[in-house]
Amino acid sequence: MKLLIVFFIAISSTVAWGNSSPLKPVRLDNPRATMRSYFEAMNDYNLGRTTHNPELEERIQDATRAFDLSYLPPLVRKDRGRELAILLKEVIDRVIKIDFAKIPDDSSLVSWRLKDTEITIRKFKDGPRAGDFLFSQDTLERVPEFYKRVKALGYVSKIQQGAGYKQAFQEKWLPDWAQDNFWGLKKIQWIGLFVGILFGLMLKVLTEFINNILIKLTNYPPQSLRHQLLLALKKPLGLLVASGFWYFGIIALDFEGLSLAILINSTQVVFSVSLVWAAYKLTDIFTALLKRVTARTASELDAQLVPLLGKSLRVFVVVIGALITIQNLGFNVMSLLAGLGLGGLAFALAAKDTAANFFGSIMILIDQPFNVGDWIITNKAEGTVEEIGFRSTRLRTFYDSLVSVPNSQIANENIDNMGKRKFRRTRAQIGLTYGTSPEKMQAFVEGVRNILLANPNVNNDKINVSFVEYGDFSLNILLYYFLECPDWSSELVQKQNINIEIYRLANEIDVEFAFPTQSLVVEQFPEKKPLREEKTFSLAELKKKTQSFGPKGSVASLDERKF
């Protein structure tokens, strides 16, 4: 008789399935259509299970289309929906013979309940499934309970023969005390939860231990990318293994309802966090690799782009990871982003300074008024550029503090880039004592000029050494020259070399450097000759001496004499 029933179902289902379109929608527009769609899909599933037809077995997914599974985490909806579809068929086939003619087809109903049961079909009023009649969430949560009540009953019809449900391992072999409820869960589930958490943590520690062994066995240099990769994945990999074990443990322990949602969502959050953590660590490895590549190029733009690219990757990983985690938890990310758009104007106004700094950083990268490593002077600070970020530029001052200047400000300021100088100007004065003879003064000036010409770092076209003024206590000589040095340290070294040579020259020709002094001169002591006797000249002699310094004079053009 059973063979005849299966044959009858096979013939009817084959005809119906063969005449229908593979893309035919599942009708859920009234209680009768929902119940009929569910039963037709389950009958096809039964036929596929009996005849080993994979296409018909997949019809069980159409049956789950009649369920409100929104309360379940997305990762378990398919498997849990499949199990509930089989259990619900077993329950209905044991309590009532379905007569579709007696089920209302009124789409204006709010809900409908199967006769003498608590199995309810409700109409969705909003959301993507608005207008569909679905088996309610409360019904689906209580299906395992319904099955326990009716599993000892026989099928009410020779056609309605369940869905081939097989009793779970724990129901069949575990003792009754282990299946008793305790604080909303079975005792075996509490035990399994404790053991699973403990074993998962042990797996995490074991994974990290194996990673440490690999690091020691491979013996890579600490600076190598392979060593850094193993080191970066050490912690996240252990957490990934533990969360994977916890997920399969939760499925094996057959949690249901709220407890299943909480445990699966928690495990999923841990898994997502570990993935984002691993990706975040890998961005550091990628940035280090880029730094090695750009170090071989002569472009200074690479040195600025690599830190910005590294920061961009880290922000991208965190944002995308957060969005994927939220999506996997069952929230509609697009709806969430659309909701955030309502406060977009207020956010934009609040973040205008951030936006200005961001565009300021872009302008700095495009215009390149300075590069990383340059010594710059701004209205706000002076120092060496250490980093050009999205919000600010960081300067290391000469007293070793770190100053952060917002990019929106620095992009609009006058920037004196000392690092872009090809030549570094030096302007100084040397004061000789008033006792220095004219000949020694001339010799000293010429000697200093020769010292500058002999230095290969001095620009010979821009040298000026001149006796410029009579000071209050010294005869002042101006030194004005330009050094070609890559940085400030090299500039100081060359200045030192030049100054030492000038010092040696002064000792060589016996001239003295002046320093602020005051002299008290007593012209005459009683009964003694005066210290200085004033020379007297006639008017004709004075006129002759002054004319000798003029054009074609006997002592003219002393500045042209060479020493």
C-alpha positions in Angstrom: 0.0 0.0 0.0 2.8 2.4 0.8 4.4 1.8 -2.5 1.1 2.7 -4.2 0.9 5.9 -2.2 4.4 6.9 -3.1 3.7 6.0 -6.8 0.6 8.1 -6.7 2.4 11.1 -5.2 5.3 10.6 -7.7 3.0 10.7 -10.7 1.0 13.7 -9.5 4.1 15.6 -8.4 6.0 14.8 -11.6 3.1 16.1 -13.7 2.8 19.3 -11.6 6.5 19.9 -11.5 6.9 19.2 -15.2 4.2 21.6 -16.2 5.4 24.4 -13.9 8.1 27.0 -14.6 11.3 26.6 -12.6 10.9 30.3 -11.7 7.3 30.0 -10.7 6.9 32.2 -7.5 5.7 30.6 -4.3 2.2 31.8 -3.6 1.8 33.3 -0.1 -1.0 35.8 -0.7 -3.6 34.2 1.6 -3.7 31.4 4.2 -4.8 28.7 1.8 -2.1 29.6 -0.8 0.6 29.5 1.9 -0.5 26.1 3.3 -0.8 24.7 -0.2 2.6 26.0 -1.3 4.1 24.6 1.9 2.5 21.1 1.4 3.3 20.9 -2.3 7.0 21.8 -1.7 7.2 19.2 1.1 5.5 16.5 -1.0 8.1 17.2 -3.7 10.8 17.0 -1.1 9.5 13.6 0.1 9.4 12.3 -3.4 13.0 13.6 -4.1 14.2 12.0 -0.8 12.6 8.7 -1.8 13.7 8.6 -5.4 17.1 10.4 -4.7 16.3 13.3 -6.9 18.4 16.3 -5.8 16.2 18.8 -7.7 13.1 17.7 -5.9 14.9 17.6 -2.5 15.8 21.3 -3.0 12.1 22.1 -3.0 12.3 22.2 0.8 13.7 25.6 0.4 10.4 26.7 -1.2 8.7 25.3 1.8 10.8 27.5 4.1 9.7 30.5 2.1 6.4 30.2 4.0 8.2 30.7 7.3 9.0 33.9 9.3 12.7 33.1 10.0 13.7 36.7 10.7 14.4 35.9 14.3 17.2 33.6 13.3 20.8 34.6 12.5 21.4 34.6 8.7 24.1 31.9 9.0 21.7 29.3 10.5 18.5 30.2 8.7 18.9 27.7 5.9 19.7 24.7 8.0 17.3 25.6 10.8 14.5 26.4 8.4 15.0 23.0 6.7 14.8 21.2 10.1 11.7 23.2 11.1 10.0 22.4 7.7 10.4 18.7 8.4 9.3 18.9 12.0 6.2 21.0 11.1 5.2 18.5 8.5 5.5 15.7 11.0 3.4 17.6 13.5 0.6 18.5 11.1 0.4 15.0 9.6 -0.1 13.5 13.1 -2.9 15.8 14.2 -5.1 16.8 11.3 -5.9 15.8 7.7 -5.5 18.9 5.6 -8.5 20.0 3.5 -7.4 23.0 1.5 -11.1 23.9 0.7 -11.7 24.7 4.3 -8.7 27.0 4.6 -9.8 30.6 3.9 -8.4 32.4 0.8 -9.2 35.8 2.0 -6.2 38.1 1.7 -7.7 40.7 4.0 -7.3 38.5 7.0 -4.7 39.4 9.6 -4.1 35.9 10.9 -5.4 32.4 10.7 -5.0 29.4 13.1 -5.1 25.7 12.1 -8.1 24.0 13.7 -7.5 22.7 17.2 -3.8 23.7 17.2 -1.7 26.7 18.0 -0.1 26.7 14.5 -0.7 30.2 13.2 -0.3 31.9 9.9 0.0 35.7 10.0 0.1 38.5 7.4 3.1 40.7 7.2 2.2 44.4 7.1 5.5 46.0 6.2 9.0 45.3 5.2 10.2 43.4 2.0 7.6 40.7 2.6 4.6 42.9 3.2 1.4 41.2 2.1 2.7 37.7 2.5 1.0 35.2 4.9 3.7 33.3 6.8 3.9 30.7 9.6 4.4 33.0 12.6 7.6 33.2 14.6 5.9 31.9 17.8 4.7 28.9 15.9 8.2 28.1 14.5 9.8 28.5 17.9 7.4 26.0 19.4 7.6 23.4 16.6 10.1 21.2 18.6 7.8 21.4 21.6 4.8 20.4 19.4 6.6 17.5 18.0 7.5 16.1 21.4 3.8 16.2 22.3 2.6 14.3 19.2 5.6 12.1 18.2 3.9 9.0 19.8 0.8 9.5 17.6 0.4 7.8 14.2 -0.2 9.6 10.9 -3.9 10.6 10.4 -3.8 9.9 6.7 -2.1 7.3 4.4 -1.1 10.2 2.1 0.2 12.6 4.8 3.2 10.5 6.0 5.5 13.1 7.5 8.8 14.1 6.1 11.2 11.3 7.1 12.3 13.0 10.4 15.1 11.2 12.2 15.5 11.5 15.9 18.6 13.5 17.0 21.4 11.7 18.6 21.0 13.4 22.0 17.2 12.6 22.1 17.9 9.0 21.3 20.9 8.1 23.5 21.2 10.7 26.2 19.5 10.0 29.6 16.4 11.9 30.6 18.1 14.0 33.3 20.5 15.4 30.6 17.5 16.6 28.5 15.7 18.2 31.4 15.3 22.0 31.3 17.4 24.2 33.6 17.2 28.0 33.3 15.7 27.8 29.9 18.2 25.3 28.4 18.7 21.6 28.6 21.3 20.4 31.2 23.3 18.8 28.4 23.4 22.2 26.6 24.8 23.9 29.7 27.4 21.2 30.1 28.2 21.4 26.4 28.4 25.2 26.5 30.9 25.2 29.3 33.1 22.4 27.8 32.9 24.1 24.4 34.1 27.5 25.7 36.9 25.8 27.6 38.0 23.7 24.6 37.8 26.6 22.2 40.1 28.6 24.5 42.5 25.7 24.6 42.4 25.5 20.8 43.3 29.3 20.7 46.3 28.7 23.0 47.3 25.6 21.0 47.2 27.6 17.7 49.3 30.4 19.1 51.8 27.8 20.5 52.1 26.1 17.1 52.6 29.6 15.5 55.4 30.3 17.9 57.0 27.0 17.0 56.8 27.8 13.3 58.4 31.2 13.9 61.3 29.5 15.7 61.7 26.6 13.2 61.6 28.9 10.1 64.3 31.1 11.7 63.5 34.1 9.6 65.2 37.4 10.4 63.0 39.7 12.6 63.0 42.3 9.9 61.8 39.9 7.2 58.2 40.1 5.9 57.7 36.4 6.6 58.6 36.7 10.2 56.4 39.8 10.5 53.5 37.9 8.8 53.7 35.0 11.2 53.9 37.4 14.2 50.9 39.5 12.9 48.6 36.5 12.4 49.5 34.8 15.8 46.7 36.3 17.9 43.9 36.6 15.2 44.5 33.1 13.9 43.9 31.6 17.4 40.7 33.5 17.8 39.5 32.4 14.3 40.1 28.7 15.1 38.3 29.1 18.5 35.3 30.9 17.0 35.0 28.3 14.2 34.9 25.5 16.8 32.3 27.4 18.8 30.0 27.9 15.8 29.9 24.1 15.0 29.6 23.3 18.7 26.5 25.5 18.9 24.9 23.8 15.9 25.7 20.3 17.3 24.2 21.2 20.7 20.9 22.1 19.0 20.2 25.4 20.6 16.9 27.1 19.8 15.2 30.4 19.8 16.7 33.3 21.7 19.6 31.3 23.1 20.6 30.2 19.5 20.4 33.8 18.3 22.5 35.1 21.2 25.2 32.4 20.9 25.4 32.5 17.1 25.5 36.3 17.0 28.2 36.4 19.7 30.3 33.8 17.9 29.8 35.6 14.6 31.0 38.9 16.2 34.1 37.2 17.6 34.8 35.6 14.2 34.3 39.0 12.4 36.5 40.8 14.9 39.3 38.3 14.5 39.0 38.5 10.7 39.2 42.4 10.8 42.0 42.1 13.3 44.0 39.8 10.9 43.3 42.1 7.9 44.3 45.2 10.0 47.6 43.5 10.9 48.2 42.5 7.2 47.8 46.2 6.2 50.9 47.0 8.3 52.8 44.2 6.5 51.7 45.6 3.1 52.7 49.2 4.2 56.2 47.9 5.2 56.5 46.2 1.8 55.6 49.4 0.0 58.2 51.3 2.1 60.9 48.9 1.0 59.8 49.3 -2.7 59.6 53.1 -2.5 63.0 53.3 -0.8 64.6 52.2 -4.1 63.0 55.1 -6.0 64.2 58.7 -6.2 60.7 60.2 -6.0 59.9 62.0 -2.7 56.2 61.7 -3.4 56.3 58.0 -2.6 57.5 58.6 0.9 54.4 60.8 1.5 51.9 58.6 -0.2 52.9 55.3 1.6 51.9 56.5 5.2 48.6 57.9 3.8 47.9 54.7 1.9 48.6 52.7 5.0 46.1 54.7 7.0 43.6 54.5 4.3 43.8 50.8 4.2 43.4 50.5 7.9 40.3 52.7 7.9 38.9 50.8 4.9 39.4 47.4 6.7 37.7 48.6 9.9 34.8 50.2 8.1 34.1 47.3 5.7 34.6 44.8 8.5 32.1 46.7 10.7 29.5 46.9 7.8 29.9 43.1 7.0 29.5 42.2 10.7 26.4 44.3 10.9 25.0 42.8 7.7 25.7 39.3 9.0 23.9 40.0 12.2 20.7 40.5 10.2 20.6 44.2 9.9 20.1 45.9 6.5 23.2 47.9 6.0 21.7 50.0 3.1 18.7 51.0 5.3 21.1 51.8 8.1 23.2 54.0 5.8 20.0 55.6 4.4 19.0 56.4 8.0 22.3 58.0 8.7 21.7 60.2 5.7 19.0 62.0 7.7 21.6 63.5 9.9 24.0 64.0 7.0 23.6 67.8 6.9 24.3 68.2 10.7 27.2 65.8 10.4 28.7 67.7 7.5 28.4 71.0 9.4 30.0 69.4 12.4 32.8 67.8 10.3 33.6 70.8 8.2 36.9 71.3 9.8 37.8 67.6 9.2 36.8 68.0 5.6 38.9 71.1 5.2 41.9 69.4 6.7 41.4 66.4 4.4 41.3 68.6 1.3 44.2 70.5 2.7 46.3 67.3 2.8 45.3 66.6 -0.8 46.5 70.0 -1.9 49.8 69.5 -0.1 50.3 66.3 -1.9 49.5 67.8 -5.3 51.3 71.1 -4.9 54.2 69.6 -2.8 55.3 72.8 -1.0 57.3 70.5 1.2 58.2 66.8 1.6 58.8 64.5 4.6 62.2 65.3 6.0 62.2 69.0 4.9 62.9 71.8 7.4 60.1 74.3 7.1 59.2 77.6 8.9 55.5 78.5 9.2 53.5 81.1 11.2 52.7 78.4 13.7 55.9 76.4 14.1 59.4 75.5 12.8 60.9 72.1 12.4 61.4 69.0 10.3 58.4 67.4 8.6 57.9 63.9 10.1 54.5 63.0 8.6 51.8 64.4 6.4 48.5 62.9 7.6 44.8 63.3 6.7 44.1 65.8 9.4 47.5 67.4 10.2 51.2 67.7 9.4 53.6 66.8 12.2 56.7 68.8 12.7 59.7 67.7 14.9 61.0 71.0 16.4 64.7 71.5 17.2 64.0 71.1 20.9 62.6 67.6 20.0 58.9 68.3 20.6 56.2 67.2 18.1 53.9 69.9 16.8 50.7 69.0 14.8 49.5 71.8 12.5 46.1 71.3 10.8 46.4 70.9 7.1 43.7 73.4 6.4 45.9 76.1 8.1 49.3 75.0 6.8 47.9 74.9 3.2 46.9 78.6 3.4 50.1 79.9 5.1 53.3 81.3 3.8 55.7 78.3 4.1 59.5 79.0 4.1 60.9 75.6 3.0 64.5 75.6 4.2 64.9 72.0 3.0 64.4 73.1 -0.6 67.5 75.4 -0.5 70.3 74.5 -2.9 72.6 76.9 -1.1 72.6 78.0 2.6 73.4 81.6 3.2 75.9 82.6 5.9 76.2 86.3 7.0 78.6 87.2 9.8 80.9 89.9 11.0 84.5 89.7 12.3 85.8 92.5 14.5 89.5 93.3 14.6 91.1 95.6 17.2 91.8 99.2 16.4 95.5 98.4 16.7 95.5 96.4 13.5 97.7 98.0 10.8 96.1 98.7 7.3 98.5 96.2 5.7 97.4 93.5 8.1 93.8 94.4 7.6 94.2 94.0 3.9 96.1 90.8 4.2 93.5 89.3 6.6 90.6 90.2 4.2 92.4 88.6 1.3 93.2 85.5 3.4 89.6 85.0 4.4 88.5 85.3 0.8 91.1 82.6 -0.2 89.9 80.3 2.6 86.3 80.5 1.2 87.5 79.9 -2.4 89.4 76.8 -1.3 86.4 75.2 0.3 84.6 73.0 -2.3 81.2 73.5 -0.5 81.2 77.3 -1.0 79.6 78.8 -4.1 82.5 80.8 -5.5 80.2 83.1 -7.5 78.6 84.5 -4.4 81.6 85.3 -2.0 81.9 88.8 -0.4 84.5 89.6 2.2 84.9 93.3 3.0 86.0 95.7 5.6 82.7 97.5 6.0 82.7 99.8 9.1 84.4 101.3 12.1 82.6 100.0 15.1 82.4 101.3 18.6 85.3 99.0 19.7 86.3 97.2 16.5 87.1 97.3 12.8 84.3 95.2 11.3 84.7 92.8 8.4 81.6 91.4 6.6 81.6 87.7 5.6 78.8 86.8 3.1 78.9 83.4 1.3 76.7 80.4 0.4 77.2 76.8 1.3 76.0 73.9 -0.8 74.9 71.3 1.9 72.1 68.7 2.0 71.1 69.4 5.6 71.7 71.5 8.7 74.3 69.2 10.3 76.4 69.3 7.2 76.1 73.1 7.2 77.4 73.3 10.7 80.4 71.1 9.9 81.4 73.3 7.0 80.9 76.5 9.0 83.2 75.0 11.7 85.9 74.2 9.1 85.8 77.7 7.7 85.9 79.4 11.1 88.8 77.2 12.2 90.7 78.2 9.1 90.0 81.9 9.8 91.2 81.5 13.4 94.5 79.9 12.1 94.9 82.8 9.7 94.5 85.4 12.5 97.2 83.6 14.5 99.5 83.3 11.4 99.5 87.0 10.6 99.2 88.2 14.2 95.9 90.1 14.2 93.6 90.2 17.3 89.9 89.9 17.4 88.2 92.8 19.2 85.7 92.4 22.1 83.7 95.1 23.9 86.2 97.2 26.0 86.6 100.7 27.4 90.0 102.4 27.7 90.8 105.3 30.0 93.5 107.4 28.5 95.3 110.0 30.6 96.9 112.5 28.3 99.5 113.9 30.7 100.8 113.3 34.2 102.5 116.0 36.3 106.2 116.3 35.6 106.0 113.6 32.9 105.8 113.7 29.1 102.4 113.1 27.4 101.8 109.5 26.2 101.0 110.7 22.7 102.5 113.7 20.9 100.3 115.2 18.3 101.9 115.7 14.8 101.5 119.1 13.3 101.3 119.7 9.5 101.1 122.9 7.5 98.1 123.4 5.3 100.1 122.7 2.1 101.4 119.3 3.6 97.9 118.2 4.6 96.6 119.0 1.1 99.4 117.0 -0.5 98.8 114.0 1.7 95.1 113.9 0.9 95.7 114.3 -2.8 98.0 111.3 -2.7 94.9 109.0 -1.9 93.1 110.4 -5.0 93.2 109.4 -8.6 96.8 108.7 -9.8 97.9 109.4 -6.2 101.1 107.8 -4.9 99.3 105.7 -2.3 96.0 105.2 -4.1 94.3 101.8 -4.9 95.5 99.9 -1.9 92.5 97.6 -2.4 94.1 96.2 -5.6 97.3 95.1 -4.0 97.6 91.3 -3.7 99.2 89.5 -0.8 
